[in-house]
Amino acid sequence: MTDLRFYWDFFGPDARGTAEHFHRHLREFLTHYQLDALTTDVGSMEPGHAHCWCDTPAASVELIEQRLRPRRRYAPGTWPEEPAGTDEPA
């Protein structure tokens, strides 16, 4: 069950590439802590902005907040909708 969705934001002309790079390290981190079942992805809501996100159960919130310091967090059903056609395949 997802209790929170964490976001890490990246800005500028290289935002997408930086978000994808962070995503690789996020997946490595989750594997290291045996959390590879958590859902993650990379997205974009506007030009010059990209983000990486991770759906997290309550048991993992403290670890992720302390080690990875996400910039935003939302409860299920409250995260922003991404406009159609703005999210390139990861």
C-alpha positions as CSV (number, residue, x, y, z in Angstrom):
1,M,0.0,0.0,0.0
2,T,1.2,3.5,-0.9
3,D,1.1,6.0,2.0
4,L,3.1,8.7,0.3
5,R,4.5,9.7,-3.1
6,F,7.9,11.4,-2.9
7,Y,9.2,13.7,-5.6
8,W,12.6,15.0,-6.5
9,D,12.6,18.0,-8.9
10,F,15.1,19.0,-11.5
11,F,15.2,22.2,-13.6
12,G,16.9,23.5,-16.6
13,P,17.8,22.3,-20.1
14,D,19.3,19.0,-18.8
15,A,16.4,18.4,-16.3
16,R,15.2,15.2,-18.0
17,G,18.7,13.6,-18.1
18,T,19.4,14.5,-14.5
19,A,16.0,13.0,-13.4
20,E,16.8,9.8,-15.3
21,H,20.3,9.7,-13.8
22,F,18.8,10.2,-10.3
23,H,16.2,7.5,-11.0
24,R,18.9,4.9,-11.7
25,H,20.5,5.7,-8.3
26,L,17.1,5.6,-6.6
27,R,16.5,2.1,-8.0
28,E,20.0,1.1,-6.7
29,F,19.2,2.5,-3.3
30,L,15.8,0.7,-3.2
31,T,17.5,-2.6,-4.2
32,H,20.2,-2.2,-1.5
33,Y,17.5,-1.7,1.2
34,Q,15.3,-4.6,-0.3
35,L,12.6,-2.1,-1.4
36,D,12.8,-2.9,-5.1
37,A,9.0,-3.6,-5.2
38,L,8.3,0.2,-4.7
39,T,7.0,1.9,-7.8
40,T,9.2,4.7,-9.3
41,D,9.3,6.7,-12.5
42,V,10.4,9.9,-14.2
43,G,8.0,12.5,-15.4
44,S,7.7,16.1,-16.6
45,M,5.0,18.7,-16.2
46,E,6.5,21.5,-18.3
47,P,9.6,22.3,-20.4
48,G,12.7,22.8,-18.3
49,H,11.3,20.7,-15.4
50,A,11.5,17.0,-14.8
51,H,11.0,14.9,-11.7
52,C,11.5,11.5,-10.3
53,W,8.9,10.0,-8.0
54,C,8.6,7.0,-5.6
55,D,5.4,5.5,-4.0
56,T,6.3,4.6,-0.5
57,P,4.6,2.6,2.3
58,A,4.6,4.0,5.9
59,A,7.4,1.6,6.9
60,S,9.9,3.2,4.5
61,V,9.0,6.9,4.8
62,E,11.6,7.7,7.5
63,L,14.4,5.9,5.6
64,I,13.7,7.7,2.4
65,E,13.1,11.1,4.0
66,Q,16.4,10.9,6.0
67,R,18.6,9.4,3.3
68,L,17.3,10.9,0.0
69,R,15.6,14.1,1.2
70,P,12.8,14.4,-1.3
71,R,11.6,17.9,-2.2
72,R,7.8,17.2,-2.2
73,R,5.5,14.6,-0.9
74,Y,1.8,13.8,-1.4
75,A,-0.8,11.5,0.1
76,P,-2.5,9.0,-2.4
77,G,-5.0,10.7,-4.7
78,T,-3.6,14.2,-4.0
79,W,-0.5,14.2,-6.2
80,P,-0.5,16.5,-9.3
81,E,-1.8,15.1,-12.5
82,E,0.7,15.2,-15.4
83,P,-0.7,16.8,-18.6
84,A,-1.2,14.2,-21.4
85,G,1.8,13.9,-23.7
86,T,4.4,15.6,-21.5
87,D,5.9,12.4,-20.0
88,E,8.5,10.9,-22.3
89,P,9.2,7.2,-21.8
90,A,11.8,6.5,-19.1
